[in-house]
Amino acid sequence: MRCPFCSHDETQVVETRESDEGDVVRRRRRCQGCDKRFTTYERAEIALPSVVKKDGTRAEFDVGKIRASMTLAVGHRRWKRLTPLRGTVYRKVSASARSMPVIRSVRARAASRIGSMAA
């Protein structure tokens, strides 16, 4: 880790703490060059697969589009029941490294669940 004060390449981790939620690690570091201390935060970066559109172009997966599509499909009814379904879709997509086959299968499952909710 490079020191933000003197740009020295070597730093020492003095203290490490995990956040209450467990999704962020906070580290106190000390520069070996200038002896100043600074804090870094580490968070896992989740790379979502891209969506292959009908014309063959690729776009980033967007959770907002899922929410908008589901809301449109049920006509603003039973929104509380859509929230867990949206989370399921997000988890399935983020757990997959493939793009088009997964998106199509998730879309089909979501459509069938929305259809059963409207009945």
MMTF fields as JSON, N, C-alpha, C and O atoms, coordinates in Angstrom:
{
  "mmtfVersion": "1.0.0",
  "mmtfProducer": "UNKNOWN",
  "numBonds": 475,
  "numAtoms": 476,
  "numGroups": 119,
  "numChains": 1,
  "numModels": 1,
  "chainsPerModel": [1],
  "groupsPerChain": [119],
  "chainIdList": ["A"],
  "bondAtomList": [4, 2, 8, 6, 12, 10, 16, 14, 20, 18, 24, 22, 28, 26, 32, 30, 36, 34, 40, 38, 44, 42, 48, 46, 52, 50, 56, 54, 60, 58, 64, 62, 68, 66, 72, 70, 76, 74, 80, 78, 84, 82, 88, 86, 92, 90, 96, 94, 100, 98, 104, 102, 108, 106, 112, 110, 116, 114, 120, 118, 124, 122, 128, 126, 132, 130, 136, 134, 140, 138, 144, 142, 148, 146, 152, 150, 156, 154, 160, 158, 164, 162, 168, 166, 172, 170, 176, 174, 180, 178, 184, 182, 188, 186, 192, 190, 196, 194, 200, 198, 204, 202, 208, 206, 212, 210, 216, 214, 220, 218, 224, 222, 228, 226, 232, 230, 236, 234, 240, 238, 244, 242, 248, 246, 252, 250, 256, 254, 260, 258, 264, 262, 268, 266, 272, 270, 276, 274, 280, 278, 284, 282, 288, 286, 292, 290, 296, 294, 300, 298, 304, 302, 308, 306, 312, 310, 316, 314, 320, 318, 324, 322, 328, 326, 332, 330, 336, 334, 340, 338, 344, 342, 348, 346, 352, 350, 356, 354, 360, 358, 364, 362, 368, 366, 372, 370, 376, 374, 380, 378, 384, 382, 388, 386, 392, 390, 396, 394, 400, 398, 404, 402, 408, 406, 412, 410, 416, 414, 420, 418, 424, 422, 428, 426, 432, 430, 436, 434, 440, 438, 444, 442, 448, 446, 452, 450, 456, 454, 460, 458, 464, 462, 468, 466, 472, 470],
  "bondOrderList": [1, 1, 1, 1, 1, 1, 1, 1, 1, 1, 1, 1, 1, 1, 1, 1, 1, 1, 1, 1, 1, 1, 1, 1, 1, 1, 1, 1, 1, 1, 1, 1, 1, 1, 1, 1, 1, 1, 1, 1, 1, 1, 1, 1, 1, 1, 1, 1, 1, 1, 1, 1, 1, 1, 1, 1, 1, 1, 1, 1, 1, 1, 1, 1, 1, 1, 1, 1, 1, 1, 1, 1, 1, 1, 1, 1, 1, 1, 1, 1, 1, 1, 1, 1, 1, 1, 1, 1, 1, 1, 1, 1, 1, 1, 1, 1, 1, 1, 1, 1, 1, 1, 1, 1, 1, 1, 1, 1, 1, 1, 1, 1, 1, 1, 1, 1, 1, 1],
  "groupList": [{"groupName": "MET", "atomNameList": ["N", "CA", "C", "O"], "elementList": ["N", "C", "C", "O"], "formalChargeList": [0, 0, 0, 0], "bondAtomList": [1, 0, 2, 1, 3, 2], "bondOrderList": [1, 1, 2], "singleLetterCode": "M", "chemCompType": "L-PEPTIDE LINKING"}, {"groupName": "ARG", "atomNameList": ["N", "CA", "C", "O"], "elementList": ["N", "C", "C", "O"], "formalChargeList": [0, 0, 0, 0], "bondAtomList": [1, 0, 2, 1, 3, 2], "bondOrderList": [1, 1, 2], "singleLetterCode": "R", "chemCompType": "L-PEPTIDE LINKING"}, {"groupName": "CYS", "atomNameList": ["N", "CA", "C", "O"], "elementList": ["N", "C", "C", "O"], "formalChargeList": [0, 0, 0, 0], "bondAtomList": [1, 0, 2, 1, 3, 2], "bondOrderList": [1, 1, 2], "singleLetterCode": "C", "chemCompType": "L-PEPTIDE LINKING"}, {"groupName": "PRO", "atomNameList": ["N", "CA", "C", "O"], "elementList": ["N", "C", "C", "O"], "formalChargeList": [0, 0, 0, 0], "bondAtomList": [1, 0, 2, 1, 3, 2], "bondOrderList": [1, 1, 2], "singleLetterCode": "P", "chemCompType": "L-PEPTIDE LINKING"}, {"groupName": "PHE", "atomNameList": ["N", "CA", "C", "O"], "elementList": ["N", "C", "C", "O"], "formalChargeList": [0, 0, 0, 0], "bondAtomList": [1, 0, 2, 1, 3, 2], "bondOrderList": [1, 1, 2], "singleLetterCode": "F", "chemCompType": "L-PEPTIDE LINKING"}, {"groupName": "SER", "atomNameList": ["N", "CA", "C", "O"], "elementList": ["N", "C", "C", "O"], "formalChargeList": [0, 0, 0, 0], "bondAtomList": [1, 0, 2, 1, 3, 2], "bondOrderList": [1, 1, 2], "singleLetterCode": "S", "chemCompType": "L-PEPTIDE LINKING"}, {"groupName": "HIS", "atomNameList": ["N", "CA", "C", "O"], "elementList": ["N", "C", "C", "O"], "formalChargeList": [0, 0, 0, 0], "bondAtomList": [1, 0, 2, 1, 3, 2], "bondOrderList": [1, 1, 2], "singleLetterCode": "H", "chemCompType": "L-PEPTIDE LINKING"}, {"groupName": "ASP", "atomNameList": ["N", "CA", "C", "O"], "elementList": ["N", "C", "C", "O"], "formalChargeList": [0, 0, 0, 0], "bondAtomList": [1, 0, 2, 1, 3, 2], "bondOrderList": [1, 1, 2], "singleLetterCode": "D", "chemCompType": "L-PEPTIDE LINKING"}, {"groupName": "GLU", "atomNameList": ["N", "CA", "C", "O"], "elementList": ["N", "C", "C", "O"], "formalChargeList": [0, 0, 0, 0], "bondAtomList": [1, 0, 2, 1, 3, 2], "bondOrderList": [1, 1, 2], "singleLetterCode": "E", "chemCompType": "L-PEPTIDE LINKING"}, {"groupName": "THR", "atomNameList": ["N", "CA", "C", "O"], "elementList": ["N", "C", "C", "O"], "formalChargeList": [0, 0, 0, 0], "bondAtomList": [1, 0, 2, 1, 3, 2], "bondOrderList": [1, 1, 2], "singleLetterCode": "T", "chemCompType": "L-PEPTIDE LINKING"}, {"groupName": "GLN", "atomNameList": ["N", "CA", "C", "O"], "elementList": ["N", "C", "C", "O"], "formalChargeList": [0, 0, 0, 0], "bondAtomList": [1, 0, 2, 1, 3, 2], "bondOrderList": [1, 1, 2], "singleLetterCode": "Q", "chemCompType": "L-PEPTIDE LINKING"}, {"groupName": "VAL", "atomNameList": ["N", "CA", "C", "O"], "elementList": ["N", "C", "C", "O"], "formalChargeList": [0, 0, 0, 0], "bondAtomList": [1, 0, 2, 1, 3, 2], "bondOrderList": [1, 1, 2], "singleLetterCode": "V", "chemCompType": "L-PEPTIDE LINKING"}, {"groupName": "GLY", "atomNameList": ["N", "CA", "C", "O"], "elementList": ["N", "C", "C", "O"], "formalChargeList": [0, 0, 0, 0], "bondAtomList": [1, 0, 2, 1, 3, 2], "bondOrderList": [1, 1, 2], "singleLetterCode": "G", "chemCompType": "PEPTIDE LINKING"}, {"groupName": "LYS", "atomNameList": ["N", "CA", "C", "O"], "elementList": ["N", "C", "C", "O"], "formalChargeList": [0, 0, 0, 0], "bondAtomList": [1, 0, 2, 1, 3, 2], "bondOrderList": [1, 1, 2], "singleLetterCode": "K", "chemCompType": "L-PEPTIDE LINKING"}, {"groupName": "TYR", "atomNameList": ["N", "CA", "C", "O"], "elementList": ["N", "C", "C", "O"], "formalChargeList": [0, 0, 0, 0], "bondAtomList": [1, 0, 2, 1, 3, 2], "bondOrderList": [1, 1, 2], "singleLetterCode": "Y", "chemCompType": "L-PEPTIDE LINKING"}, {"groupName": "ALA", "atomNameList": ["N", "CA", "C", "O"], "elementList": ["N", "C", "C", "O"], "formalChargeList": [0, 0, 0, 0], "bondAtomList": [1, 0, 2, 1, 3, 2], "bondOrderList": [1, 1, 2], "singleLetterCode": "A", "chemCompType": "L-PEPTIDE LINKING"}, {"groupName": "ILE", "atomNameList": ["N", "CA", "C", "O"], "elementList": ["N", "C", "C", "O"], "formalChargeList": [0, 0, 0, 0], "bondAtomList": [1, 0, 2, 1, 3, 2], "bondOrderList": [1, 1, 2], "singleLetterCode": "I", "chemCompType": "L-PEPTIDE LINKING"}, {"groupName": "LEU", "atomNameList": ["N", "CA", "C", "O"], "elementList": ["N", "C", "C", "O"], "formalChargeList": [0, 0, 0, 0], "bondAtomList": [1, 0, 2, 1, 3, 2], "bondOrderList": [1, 1, 2], "singleLetterCode": "L", "chemCompType": "L-PEPTIDE LINKING"}, {"groupName": "TRP", "atomNameList": ["N", "CA", "C", "O"], "elementList": ["N", "C", "C", "O"], "formalChargeList": [0, 0, 0, 0], "bondAtomList": [1, 0, 2, 1, 3, 2], "bondOrderList": [1, 1, 2], "singleLetterCode": "W", "chemCompType": "L-PEPTIDE LINKING"}],
  "groupTypeList": [0, 1, 2, 3, 4, 2, 5, 6, 7, 8, 9, 10, 11, 11, 8, 9, 1, 8, 5, 7, 8, 12, 7, 11, 11, 1, 1, 1, 1, 1, 2, 10, 12, 2, 7, 13, 1, 4, 9, 9, 14, 8, 1, 15, 8, 16, 15, 17, 3, 5, 11, 11, 13, 13, 7, 12, 9, 1, 15, 8, 4, 7, 11, 12, 13, 16, 1, 15, 5, 0, 9, 17, 15, 11, 12, 6, 1, 1, 18, 13, 1, 17, 9, 3, 17, 1, 12, 9, 11, 14, 1, 13, 11, 5, 15, 5, 15, 1, 5, 0, 3, 11, 16, 1, 5, 11, 1, 15, 1, 15, 15, 5, 1, 16, 12, 5, 0, 15, 15],
  "groupIdList": [1, 2, 3, 4, 5, 6, 7, 8, 9, 10, 11, 12, 13, 14, 15, 16, 17, 18, 19, 20, 21, 22, 23, 24, 25, 26, 27, 28, 29, 30, 31, 32, 33, 34, 35, 36, 37, 38, 39, 40, 41, 42, 43, 44, 45, 46, 47, 48, 49, 50, 51, 52, 53, 54, 55, 56, 57, 58, 59, 60, 61, 62, 63, 64, 65, 66, 67, 68, 69, 70, 71, 72, 73, 74, 75, 76, 77, 78, 79, 80, 81, 82, 83, 84, 85, 86, 87, 88, 89, 90, 91, 92, 93, 94, 95, 96, 97, 98, 99, 100, 101, 102, 103, 104, 105, 106, 107, 108, 109, 110, 111, 112, 113, 114, 115, 116, 117, 118, 119],
  "secStructList": [7, 7, 7, 6, 6, 6, 7, 7, 1, 7, 3, 3, 3, 3, 3, 3, 3, 3, 7, 1, 1, 1, 1, 3, 3, 3, 3, 3, 3, 3, 3, 6, 6, 6, 7, 7, 3, 3, 3, 3, 3, 3, 3, 7, 7, 7, 7, 7, 7, 3, 3, 3, 7, 6, 6, 1, 7, 3, 3, 3, 7, 7, 2, 2, 2, 2, 2, 2, 2, 2, 2, 2, 2, 2, 6, 6, 7, 7, 2, 2, 2, 2, 2, 2, 2, 2, 2, 2, 2, 2, 2, 2, 2, 2, 6, 7, 1, 7, 7, 2, 2, 2, 2, 2, 2, 2, 2, 2, 2, 2, 2, 2, 2, 2, 2, 2, 2, 2, 7],
  "xCoordList": [0.86, 0.0, 0.9, 1.832, 0.627, 1.416, 0.901, -0.307, 1.816, 1.465, 0.885, 1.472, -0.272, -0.87, -0.111, -0.334, 0.77, 1.504, 2.83, 3.125, 3.632, 4.968, 5.163, 6.232, 4.143, 4.164, 5.177, 5.58, 5.582, 6.473, 5.695, 4.512, 6.352, 5.665, 5.41, 4.527, 6.149, 6.005, 5.254, 5.633, 4.164, 3.4, 3.186, 3.254, 2.929, 2.707, 1.285, 0.835, 0.573, -0.773, -0.64, -0.034, -1.225, -1.141, -2.354, -2.237, -3.522, -4.766, -5.737, -5.799, -6.5, -7.497, -8.811, -8.853, -9.886, -11.23, -12.215, -12.105, -13.182, -14.258, -15.469, -15.708, -16.245, -17.441, -18.487, -18.37, -19.504, -20.563, -21.29, -21.671, -21.48, -22.174, -21.275, -21.767, -19.956, -19.014, -18.667, -18.03, -19.073, -18.809, -17.63, -17.217, -17.086, -15.967, -14.9, -15.211, -13.648, -12.526, -11.801, -11.421, -11.616, -10.921, -9.523, -9.352, -8.518, -7.131, -6.438, -6.484, -5.8, -4.94, -3.537, -3.039, -2.908, -1.58, -0.601, -0.979, 0.659, 1.733, 2.759, 3.199, 3.125, 4.111, 5.501, 5.869, 6.278, 7.646, 8.588, 9.659, 8.177, 9.03, 8.873, 9.854, 7.637, 7.407, 6.804, 6.656, 6.454, 5.911, 4.518, 4.068, 3.823, 2.448, 1.494, 1.797, 0.32, -0.703, -1.878, -2.205, -2.495, -3.685, -4.575, -4.142, -5.822, -6.818, -7.205, -7.384, -7.332, -7.843, -9.075, -9.193, -9.988, -11.195, -11.204, -11.006, -11.432, -11.463, -12.864, -13.486, -13.336, -14.677, -14.594, -13.857, -15.329, -15.357, -16.058, -17.117, -15.464, -16.067, -16.677, -15.979, -17.973, -18.685, -18.874, -19.486, -18.349, -18.49, -19.697, -19.679, -20.725, -21.917, -21.699, -20.972, -22.32, -22.169, -22.863, -23.732, -22.471, -23.132, -24.352, -24.434, -25.281, -26.505, -26.331, -25.974, -26.582, -26.498, -27.887, -28.849, -27.973, -29.268, -29.606, -28.771, -30.827, -31.29, -30.435, -30.24, -29.925, -29.097, -27.636, -26.815, -27.301, -25.956, -25.051, -23.952, -25.478, -24.657, -24.724, -25.659, -23.724, -23.67, -23.879, -23.437, -24.565, -24.796, -24.607, -24.782, -24.249, -24.11, -25.456, -26.474, -25.466, -26.693, -27.125, -26.312, -28.39, -28.905, -30.092, -31.134, -29.932, -30.996, -32.198, -33.333, -31.977, -33.075, -34.018, -35.227, -33.47, -34.32, -35.186, -36.334, -34.637, -35.428, -36.601, -37.733, -36.327, -37.377, -38.455, -39.648, -38.033, -38.989, -39.832, -41.038, -39.209, -39.942, -40.953, -42.074, -40.547, -41.465, -42.63, -43.768, -42.351, -43.413, -44.399, -45.612, -43.879, -44.732, -45.575, -46.745, -44.98, -45.68, -46.856, -47.879, -46.737, -47.826, -48.695, -49.647, -48.388, -49.228, -49.237, -50.287, -48.101, -47.938, -48.738, -48.968, -49.16, -49.837, -48.843, -47.893, -49.042, -48.259, -46.756, -45.967, -46.365, -44.955, -44.117, -42.968, -44.681, -43.923, -43.529, -42.501, -44.338, -44.012, -42.97, -42.328, -42.792, -41.799, -40.384, -39.423, -40.244, -38.913, -38.088, -36.933, -38.624, -37.825, -37.514, -36.437, -38.442, -38.22, -37.091, -36.251, -37.063, -35.995, -34.645, -33.642, -34.623, -33.391, -32.931, -31.733, -33.879, -33.553, -32.93, -31.934, -33.517, -32.984, -31.564, -30.674, -31.347, -30.029, -29.003, -27.887, -29.37, -28.438, -28.095, -26.937, -29.092, -28.84, -27.923, -27.028, -28.144, -27.316, -25.902, -24.937, -25.762, -24.425, -23.653, -22.424, -24.338, -23.664, -23.175, -22.435, -23.582, -23.24, -22.161, -22.135, -21.299, -20.278, -20.704, -20.083, -21.745, -22.23, -23.186, -23.705, -23.426, -24.318, -25.651, -26.632, -25.736, -27.011, -27.839, -29.017, -27.316, -28.176, -28.777, -29.933, -28.009, -28.51, -29.587, -30.634, -29.344, -30.331, -31.645, -32.715, -31.574, -32.811, -33.532, -34.754, -32.793, -33.449, -34.018, -35.101, -33.306, -33.81, -35.045, -36.016, -35.01, -36.166, -37.39, -38.485, -37.223, -38.34, -38.899, -40.116, -38.022, -38.479, -39.213, -40.253, -38.653, -39.289, -40.646, -41.599, -40.753, -42.034, -43.074, -44.236, -42.669, -43.641, -44.099, -45.271, -43.179, -43.562, -44.471, -45.43, -44.172, -45.023, -46.411, -47.422, -46.449, -47.73, -48.561, -49.773, -47.939, -48.668, -49.111, -50.119, -48.358, -48.737, -49.958, -50.775, -50.092, -51.201, -52.509, -53.588, -52.41, -53.623, -54.334, -55.372],
  "yCoordList": [-1.173, 0.0, 1.228, 1.319, 2.154, 3.382, 4.425, 4.604, 5.099, 6.137, 7.353, 7.829, 7.864, 9.031, 10.337, 11.344, 10.316, 11.533, 11.663, 12.713, 10.586, 10.666, 9.724, 9.715, 8.932, 7.966, 6.84, 6.199, 6.603, 5.477, 4.181, 4.104, 3.17, 1.923, 0.975, 0.122, 1.101, 0.135, 0.738, 1.781, 0.049, 0.446, -0.783, -1.917, -0.544, -1.627, -1.517, -0.428, -2.649, -2.671, -2.68, -3.581, -1.649, -1.507, -2.142, -2.772, -1.964, -2.445, -2.821, -2.136, -3.906, -4.347, -4.579, -5.256, -4.006, -4.21, -4.469, -3.927, -5.315, -5.602, -4.772, -4.548, -4.309, -3.525, -4.42, -5.645, -3.796, -4.555, -5.484, -6.594, -5.024, -5.824, -6.908, -7.88, -6.749, -7.739, -7.579, -8.459, -6.472, -6.297, -5.372, -5.255, -4.718, -3.797, -4.081, -4.303, -4.069, -4.226, -2.883, -2.307, -2.396, -1.125, -1.442, -2.209, -0.849, -1.082, 0.241, 1.173, 0.31, 1.445, 1.06, -0.008, 1.926, 1.644, 2.724, 3.869, 2.336, 3.272, 3.201, 2.122, 4.367, 4.446, 4.179, 4.716, 3.35, 3.043, 4.214, 4.326, 5.089, 6.202, 7.44, 7.951, 7.93, 9.19, 8.979, 9.942, 7.741, 7.374, 7.941, 7.922, 8.448, 8.929, 7.75, 6.734, 7.916, 6.866, 7.281, 8.463, 6.295, 6.544, 5.306, 4.222, 5.488, 4.418, 4.009, 4.859, 2.715, 2.203, 1.35, 0.75, 1.309, 0.495, -0.473, -0.074, -1.732, -2.751, -3.341, -3.681, -3.451, -3.97, -4.898, -4.619, -5.978, -6.904, -6.242, -5.633, -6.369, -5.814, -6.956, -7.88, -6.886, -7.957, -7.547, -6.521, -8.35, -8.08, -8.856, -10.086, -8.142, -8.789, -9.117, -8.408, -10.178, -10.517, -9.495, -8.75, -9.473, -8.568, -9.274, -10.502, -8.486, -8.994, -8.909, -7.857, -10.01, -10.018, -9.686, -10.418, -8.569, -8.128, -8.862, -9.583, -8.679, -9.369, -9.055, -9.913, -7.825, -7.454, -7.869, -7.567, -8.559, -9.064, -8.153, -8.564, -6.932, -6.026, -6.441, -7.118, -6.025, -6.349, -5.083, -3.997, -5.252, -4.137, -4.648, -5.838, -3.75, -4.136, -4.501, -3.904, -5.486, -5.863, -4.709, -4.17, -4.331, -3.189, -3.633, -4.016, -3.58, -3.987, -3.064, -3.51, -1.801, -0.847, -1.248, -1.035, -1.83, -2.283, -3.465, -3.587, -4.33, -5.458, -4.928, -5.38, -3.958, -3.371, -2.716, -2.913, -1.945, -1.249, -2.234, -2.04, -3.281, -4.279, -5.04, -5.3, -5.396, -6.128, -5.245, -5.707, -3.992, -3.064, -2.884, -2.866, -2.751, -2.605, -3.86, -3.77, -5.024, -6.285, -6.487, -7.036, -6.061, -6.29, -5.054, -5.089, -3.981, -2.79, -2.158, -1.707, -2.115, -1.486, -2.193, -1.608, -3.43, -4.196, -5.112, -5.575, -5.375, -6.344, -6.071, -6.995, -4.83, -4.456, -5.177, -5.533, -5.398, -6.054, -7.474, -7.976, -8.121, -9.478, -9.488, -10.513, -8.377, -8.304, -8.126, -8.562, -7.5, -7.208, -8.481, -8.51, -9.543, -10.766, -11.408, -11.974, -11.323, -11.883, -11.139, -11.761, -9.824, -9.028, -9.409, -9.482, -9.652, -10.089, -11.444, -11.677, -12.34, -13.659, -13.548, -14.209, -12.713, -12.505, -11.958, -12.43, -10.97, -10.362, -11.387, -11.428, -12.218, -13.232, -14.262, -14.659, -14.698, -15.694, -15.14, -15.837, -13.904, -13.307, -13.067, -13.343, -12.557, -12.271, -13.545, -13.514, -14.654, -15.917, -16.601, -17.582, -16.093, -16.735, -15.964, -14.733, -16.665, -16.014, -15.97, -15.276, -16.694, -16.704, -15.541, -14.992, -15.16, -14.023, -14.436, -14.54, -14.671, -14.843, -16.025, -15.819, -17.243, -18.345, -18.1, -18.447, -17.512, -17.266, -16.202, -16.37, -15.11, -14.026, -14.546, -14.202, -15.363, -15.898, -16.808, -16.729, -17.677, -18.585, -17.817, -18.148, -16.798, -15.989, -15.222, -15.117, -14.684, -13.956, -14.867, -14.445, -16.101, -17.038, -17.37, -17.411, -17.602, -17.9, -16.712, -16.872, -15.522, -14.329, -14.111, -13.761, -14.312, -14.135, -15.11, -14.743, -16.351, -17.33, -16.984, -17.162, -16.491, -16.111, -14.887, -14.816, -13.938, -12.743, -13.146, -12.634, -14.06, -14.536, -15.204, -14.999, -15.986, -16.653, -15.665, -15.889, -14.564, -13.553, -12.769, -12.355, -12.559, -11.772, -12.539, -11.946, -13.862, -14.684, -14.657, -15.302],
  "zCoordList": [0.0, 0.0, 0.0, 0.799, -0.879, -0.981, 0.012, 0.166, 0.673, 1.649, 0.924, -0.048, 1.39, 0.739, 1.027, 0.356, 2.007, 2.387, 1.637, 1.066, 1.641, 1.04, -0.148, -0.758, -0.482, -1.591, -1.403, -2.374, -0.186, 0.115, -0.099, 0.233, -0.648, -1.005, 0.159, 0.069, 1.228, 2.317, 3.5, 4.034, 3.902, 5.08, 5.952, 5.478, 7.214, 8.165, 8.698, 9.055, 8.752, 9.315, 10.837, 11.417, 11.478, 12.928, 13.605, 14.656, 12.983, 13.581, 12.47, 11.449, 12.654, 11.69, 12.422, 13.449, 11.877, 12.444, 11.328, 10.228, 11.644, 10.712, 11.098, 12.284, 10.11, 10.423, 11.092, 11.075, 11.678, 12.354, 11.393, 11.762, 10.152, 9.148, 8.572, 7.999, 8.72, 8.224, 6.755, 6.175, 6.14, 4.717, 4.419, 3.266, 5.438, 5.249, 6.307, 7.477, 5.877, 6.794, 6.88, 5.861, 8.094, 8.336, 8.832, 9.78, 8.19, 8.597, 8.894, 8.092, 10.048, 10.388, 9.95, 10.305, 9.186, 8.65, 9.078, 9.328, 9.154, 9.476, 8.353, 7.955, 7.856, 6.78, 7.334, 8.379, 6.636, 7.039, 6.732, 7.327, 5.792, 5.391, 6.254, 6.794, 6.389, 7.117, 8.504, 9.257, 8.859, 10.162, 10.442, 11.588, 9.407, 9.596, 9.486, 8.861, 10.117, 10.096, 9.22, 9.105, 8.615, 7.805, 7.838, 8.227, 7.424, 7.471, 6.06, 5.188, 5.838, 4.571, 4.863, 5.931, 3.896, 3.999, 2.824, 1.677, 3.119, 2.084, 1.992, 2.998, 0.771, 0.52, -0.689, -1.634, -0.664, -1.798, -2.98, -2.83, -4.128, -5.339, -6.129, -6.546, -6.328, -7.013, -8.466, -8.764, -9.348, -10.779, -11.296, -11.344, -11.674, -12.207, -13.677, -14.374, -14.146, -15.56, -16.438, -15.985, -17.687, -18.621, -19.201, -19.21, -19.676, -20.284, -21.798, -22.329, -22.484, -23.938, -24.466, -24.232, -25.181, -25.696, -26.992, -27.537, -27.481, -28.684, -29.908, -30.768, -29.986, -31.144, -30.984, -31.849, -29.889, -29.687, -28.876, -28.504, -28.593, -27.788, -26.324, -25.897, -25.572, -24.147, -23.328, -23.702, -22.2, -21.282, -19.863, -19.6, -18.943, -17.543, -16.959, -17.308, -16.065, -15.378, -14.479, -13.729, -14.55, -13.792, -12.945, -13.477, -11.633, -10.713, -10.846, -10.681, -11.136, -11.303, -12.427, -12.332, -13.493, -14.605, -14.172, -14.601, -13.324, -12.808, -11.995, -12.163, -11.107, -10.275, -11.139, -10.907, -12.126, -12.987, -13.79, -13.939, -14.306, -15.091, -14.242, -14.679, -13.024, -12.154, -11.721, -11.648, -11.439, -11.056, -12.202, -11.991, -13.399, -14.573, -14.793, -15.166, -14.562, -14.79, -13.844, -14.253, -12.598, -11.648, -11.453, -10.674, -12.135, -12.042, -10.661, -10.201, -9.991, -8.669, -7.568, -6.509, -7.797, -6.758, -6.073, -6.703, -4.825, -4.052, -4.121, -4.321, -3.96, -4.035, -2.974, -3.237, -1.777, -0.708, -1.085, -0.63, -1.913, -2.334, -3.444, -3.673, -4.133, -5.199, -4.66, -5.295, -3.513, -2.984, -2.777, -3.202, -2.142, -2.016, -3.368, -3.554, -4.297, -5.626, -6.33, -6.982, -6.204, -6.815, -6.21, -6.92, -4.895, -4.238, -4.733, -4.894, -4.975, -5.507, -6.886, -7.18, -7.731, -9.077, -8.992, -9.7, -8.135, -7.986, -7.513, -8.031, -6.534, -6.023, -7.09, -7.221, -7.853, -8.886, -9.97, -10.447, -10.354, -11.398, -10.888, -11.6, -9.662, -9.143, -8.809, -8.755, -8.587, -8.304, -9.573, -9.508, -10.709, -11.968, -12.712, -12.68, -13.359, -14.178, -15.638, -16.443, -15.986, -17.364, -17.561, -16.589, -18.814, -19.032, -19.641, -18.905, -20.907, -21.578, -21.07, -20.778, -20.943, -20.489, -19.112, -18.869, -18.219, -16.874, -16.89, -16.265, -17.597, -17.655, -18.215, -17.711, -19.244, -19.818, -18.83, -18.703, -18.122, -17.181, -15.993, -15.511, -15.513, -14.404, -14.84, -14.09, -16.055, -16.578, -16.631, -16.26, -17.081, -17.175, -15.78, -15.594, -14.815, -13.456, -12.837, -12.2, -13.035, -12.472, -13.099, -12.403, -14.404, -15.098, -14.585, -14.414, -14.335, -13.842, -12.424, -12.09, -11.589, -10.217, -10.226, -9.458, -11.085, -11.17, -11.664, -11.184, -12.619, -13.123, -12.033, -11.972, -11.188, -10.117, -9.041, -8.372, -8.869, -7.879, -8.346, -7.523, -9.65, -10.176, -10.122, -10.122, -10.075, -10.072, -8.758, -8.604]
}
